[in-house]
Amino acid sequence: MVGVIKLLKGKLWLTVRSDGNAPFHYAVCNPVTKKWVMLPKANWASDSSYLEDHPIACLGFDPAISSHFHVLEYLEGPDGCITAVGIYSSKTGLWNLHESGWNHGVGVSYGGPRGVFLNGFMHFVAVRNEIVAVDMEGKRWKIIPMPDSGGHGAPMIDRTQGHLCALNVDPLDIFNLSLWVLEDYNTDNWILKRTVSTLELFGGKKYEFDRGYQVIAVHPECNLIFFHYGLDNTLLAYEMDPKELRVVRNLGHHTCQPVLPYVPLFSVPLAHGH
């Protein structure tokens, strides 16, 4: 039995396990309590041979709403676009397959989507640099245009203070990192909240977004950005209000990517349908 960490997001681990040539199996773990739940096998297979060996999935979990979680698996067709989404609910203990409800072909990179679970929807940035979202019942499908990225680096999304946010490069200055917030979820109206000069952050070094440095996360409650840069993967925290930069630690050049946030969960048990 081989265990592979596939995704760490929110407050639970989502892992993928493989028995040699056997199909993948998902397992969800709360690393604080060290309690595991092995998910049942889904009864479908993707048309893409790549996805049969490397499933693309996201974990949806928000303890402020429920102790239950969801796992989403994206299925691709021969053209590389998502044809359907399989959704597992820990409340029912079952998988359900839903045909894609997006109004055009949506492609996802093989690095896997960085899922952001908010307002009952799972969001990720698709190949066209647009945000696509689906609710946990597979009934509502959304496409949200990204703020203009200027063509430099791949945009990133996260959640902060109850809103969806996006970070990308200022189209007029590739060394300015812009933080946008979707204040009105129903109108797709992005508000530019902050602009950070990377030349100031890195002592005049000309690092480009997602190349010389990578944003790890935006703090869910505070005006704080975490990112790492350099060959030694120095982990930094930037407080946007006082404009202060703090070194958290040196992660070392052997650090495996991606580096993702984790918030400990002590009070809620790992809910499961069985």
C-alpha positions as CSV (number, residue, x, y, z in Angstrom):
1,M,0.0,0.0,0.0
2,V,1.4,3.4,-1.0
3,G,0.1,6.6,0.5
4,V,0.4,9.9,-1.4
5,I,-0.4,13.3,0.0
6,K,-2.5,14.9,-2.7
7,L,-3.9,18.0,-1.2
8,L,-3.9,19.9,2.1
9,K,-6.6,22.6,2.3
10,G,-8.5,24.2,5.1
11,K,-8.6,22.0,8.2
12,L,-8.4,18.5,6.8
13,W,-5.9,16.5,4.8
14,L,-7.1,15.0,1.5
15,T,-4.9,12.2,0.4
16,V,-4.9,9.7,-2.4
17,R,-3.9,6.0,-1.8
18,S,-3.0,3.5,-4.5
19,D,-2.5,-0.2,-4.5
20,G,0.0,-0.7,-7.3
21,N,-2.1,-0.8,-10.4
22,A,-5.4,-0.7,-8.5
23,P,-7.6,2.4,-8.7
24,F,-7.1,5.4,-6.4
25,H,-8.9,5.7,-3.1
26,Y,-9.4,8.9,-1.2
27,A,-8.8,9.3,2.5
28,V,-9.6,12.3,4.7
29,C,-7.8,13.0,7.9
30,N,-7.9,15.6,10.7
31,P,-4.2,15.9,11.6
32,V,-5.0,17.2,15.1
33,T,-7.1,14.2,16.2
34,K,-5.3,11.8,13.7
35,K,-8.7,10.4,12.8
36,W,-9.0,9.0,9.3
37,V,-12.0,8.3,7.1
38,M,-11.5,6.2,4.0
39,L,-13.9,7.2,1.2
40,P,-15.8,4.5,-0.8
41,K,-14.7,4.0,-4.4
42,A,-16.5,6.1,-7.0
43,N,-18.2,4.0,-9.6
44,W,-17.0,5.8,-12.7
45,A,-13.8,6.3,-14.7
46,S,-12.6,9.4,-16.6
47,D,-12.1,9.2,-20.3
48,S,-8.6,10.7,-19.8
49,S,-5.9,8.1,-19.2
50,Y,-3.9,10.7,-17.3
51,L,-6.7,11.3,-14.7
52,E,-7.1,7.5,-14.2
53,D,-3.5,7.6,-12.7
54,H,-3.6,11.2,-11.4
55,P,-7.1,12.2,-10.2
56,I,-7.8,15.9,-9.7
57,A,-9.8,16.6,-6.6
58,C,-10.5,19.2,-4.0
59,L,-11.7,19.1,-0.4
60,G,-14.6,21.3,0.8
61,F,-14.9,21.9,4.5
62,D,-16.1,24.8,6.6
63,P,-16.6,24.1,10.3
64,A,-18.5,27.3,10.8
65,I,-21.3,25.8,8.7
66,S,-21.0,22.1,9.4
67,S,-18.7,19.3,10.6
68,H,-19.4,17.4,7.4
69,F,-17.1,17.7,4.4
70,H,-17.3,17.2,0.6
71,V,-14.7,15.9,-1.9
72,L,-15.0,16.9,-5.5
73,E,-13.3,14.9,-8.3
74,Y,-13.1,16.5,-11.8
75,L,-13.5,14.2,-14.8
76,E,-12.0,15.2,-18.2
77,G,-13.0,14.3,-21.7
78,P,-10.6,13.6,-24.6
79,D,-10.3,17.4,-25.3
80,G,-9.0,18.1,-21.9
81,C,-12.2,19.9,-20.7
82,I,-14.1,18.9,-17.6
83,T,-17.2,16.8,-18.6
84,A,-18.5,16.0,-15.1
85,V,-17.8,16.5,-11.4
86,G,-18.1,13.7,-8.9
87,I,-19.1,15.0,-5.4
88,Y,-18.8,13.0,-2.2
89,S,-20.8,14.0,0.9
90,S,-19.7,12.8,4.3
91,K,-23.3,13.3,5.5
92,T,-24.6,10.7,3.2
93,G,-21.5,8.7,2.7
94,L,-22.2,8.6,-1.1
95,W,-20.7,9.8,-4.3
96,N,-22.9,11.5,-7.0
97,L,-21.9,12.3,-10.5
98,H,-23.0,15.6,-12.1
99,E,-22.6,16.5,-15.8
100,S,-20.8,19.8,-16.2
101,G,-23.2,22.8,-16.1
102,W,-20.7,25.4,-17.2
103,N,-21.7,27.0,-20.5
104,H,-18.4,26.3,-22.3
105,G,-15.5,24.0,-22.0
106,V,-13.5,24.4,-18.8
107,G,-10.0,23.0,-18.6
108,V,-8.0,22.5,-15.4
109,S,-4.2,22.3,-15.3
110,Y,-2.6,19.0,-14.4
111,G,-1.0,20.5,-11.4
112,G,-4.5,20.4,-9.9
113,P,-6.8,23.2,-9.0
114,R,-6.4,25.2,-5.8
115,G,-9.9,24.9,-4.5
116,V,-11.4,27.6,-2.4
117,F,-14.6,26.6,-0.6
118,L,-16.8,29.6,0.1
119,N,-20.6,30.3,0.3
120,G,-21.3,26.6,-0.3
121,F,-19.4,26.6,-3.6
122,M,-16.0,25.1,-4.6
123,H,-14.0,27.6,-6.7
124,F,-10.9,27.2,-8.8
125,V,-9.1,29.0,-11.5
126,A,-9.5,27.3,-14.9
127,V,-7.1,27.3,-17.8
128,R,-8.6,30.5,-19.3
129,N,-7.8,32.4,-16.1
130,E,-11.5,32.5,-15.1
131,I,-12.9,31.3,-11.8
132,V,-15.4,28.4,-12.1
133,A,-17.6,27.3,-9.2
134,V,-20.1,24.6,-8.4
135,D,-22.2,24.0,-5.3
136,M,-22.1,20.8,-3.3
137,E,-25.4,19.5,-4.8
138,G,-24.2,19.9,-8.4
139,K,-27.2,22.2,-9.1
140,R,-25.6,25.6,-9.4
141,W,-22.7,26.4,-11.7
142,K,-20.9,29.8,-11.9
143,I,-18.2,31.4,-14.0
144,I,-16.7,34.5,-12.5
145,P,-14.3,36.6,-14.6
146,M,-10.9,37.3,-13.0
147,P,-9.6,40.8,-12.6
148,D,-7.2,41.7,-15.4
149,S,-3.9,39.8,-14.8
150,G,-1.9,41.7,-17.4
151,G,-0.6,38.4,-18.8
152,H,2.2,38.0,-16.2
153,G,2.0,34.9,-14.0
154,A,-1.0,32.7,-13.1
155,P,-3.6,34.4,-10.8
156,M,-4.4,32.9,-7.5
157,I,-7.6,32.9,-5.4
158,D,-8.2,32.5,-1.7
159,R,-10.7,33.7,0.9
160,T,-10.4,36.5,3.4
161,Q,-12.9,38.0,5.9
162,G,-15.8,36.1,4.3
163,H,-15.0,37.2,0.7
164,L,-13.4,35.6,-2.3
165,C,-10.1,37.3,-3.1
166,A,-7.7,37.2,-6.0
167,L,-4.0,38.1,-6.3
168,N,-2.4,38.9,-9.6
169,V,0.1,41.3,-11.2
170,D,-0.8,44.9,-11.9
171,P,-1.1,45.1,-15.7
172,L,0.7,48.5,-15.6
173,D,3.6,47.3,-13.4
174,I,4.7,43.7,-13.3
175,F,6.4,44.3,-9.9
176,N,3.2,45.3,-8.2
177,L,1.1,42.6,-6.7
178,S,-2.6,43.5,-6.6
179,L,-5.1,42.1,-4.1
180,W,-8.7,42.1,-5.3
181,V,-11.8,41.3,-3.2
182,L,-15.2,40.2,-4.6
183,E,-17.4,42.2,-2.3
184,D,-20.7,41.5,-4.0
185,Y,-20.8,37.8,-4.9
186,N,-23.9,38.2,-7.1
187,T,-22.6,41.0,-9.4
188,D,-19.0,39.7,-9.9
189,N,-17.8,43.2,-8.9
190,W,-14.1,43.1,-7.9
191,I,-12.7,45.9,-5.7
192,L,-9.0,46.6,-5.6
193,K,-8.0,46.6,-2.0
194,R,-4.2,46.6,-1.9
195,T,-1.2,46.9,-4.1
196,V,2.1,45.7,-2.8
197,S,5.5,46.6,-4.4
198,T,7.6,43.4,-4.7
199,L,10.7,45.6,-5.3
200,E,10.3,46.9,-1.8
201,L,9.5,43.5,-0.3
202,F,12.6,41.8,-1.8
203,G,15.1,44.6,-1.5
204,G,14.9,45.8,-5.1
205,K,15.1,42.3,-6.6
206,K,13.0,41.9,-9.7
207,Y,11.0,38.9,-8.8
208,E,7.9,38.1,-10.8
209,F,4.7,36.7,-9.4
210,D,4.6,32.9,-9.3
211,R,8.2,32.7,-10.5
212,G,10.7,34.4,-8.2
213,Y,8.2,34.2,-5.3
214,Q,4.9,32.4,-4.6
215,V,1.9,33.5,-2.5
216,I,0.9,30.7,-0.1
217,A,-2.2,32.2,1.4
218,V,-4.2,35.2,2.5
219,H,-5.1,35.1,6.2
220,P,-8.8,34.3,6.5
221,E,-9.5,37.0,9.1
222,C,-6.6,39.5,9.0
223,N,-4.9,41.7,6.4
224,L,-2.0,39.3,6.2
225,I,-0.3,37.6,3.2
226,F,2.0,34.6,3.5
227,F,4.5,33.8,0.7
228,H,7.9,32.3,0.2
229,Y,10.8,33.2,-2.1
230,G,14.4,32.5,-3.0
231,L,16.3,29.3,-3.4
232,D,16.0,28.5,0.3
233,N,12.2,29.0,0.2
234,T,12.1,31.7,2.9
235,L,8.6,31.8,4.4
236,L,7.5,35.4,5.0
237,A,4.4,37.1,6.5
238,Y,3.5,40.6,5.2
239,E,1.1,42.7,7.4
240,M,-0.6,45.0,5.0
241,D,-1.9,47.7,7.4
242,P,1.5,48.6,9.0
243,K,3.3,47.4,5.9
244,E,5.6,45.2,7.9
245,L,7.4,42.1,6.7
246,R,8.4,39.3,9.0
247,V,10.5,36.2,8.4
248,V,8.7,33.2,9.7
249,R,11.4,30.6,8.9
250,N,13.6,29.1,6.2
251,L,11.9,26.1,4.7
252,G,15.0,24.9,2.8
253,H,15.5,24.2,-0.9
254,H,14.4,20.6,-0.5
255,T,10.9,21.7,0.5
256,C,8.2,20.0,-1.5
257,Q,5.7,22.1,-3.4
258,P,3.0,23.2,-3.0
259,V,3.2,24.7,0.5
260,L,-0.4,25.2,1.7
261,P,-2.0,26.6,4.9
262,Y,-3.4,24.5,7.7
263,V,-5.6,25.8,10.6
264,P,-5.8,23.3,13.6
265,L,-9.3,22.0,14.4
266,F,-9.7,20.7,18.0
267,S,-13.3,20.8,18.9
268,V,-15.2,19.2,15.9
269,P,-15.0,15.5,15.2
270,L,-14.5,14.2,11.7
271,A,-18.0,13.7,10.6
272,H,-18.9,10.7,8.3
273,G,-22.0,9.2,7.0
274,H,-21.3,5.7,8.3
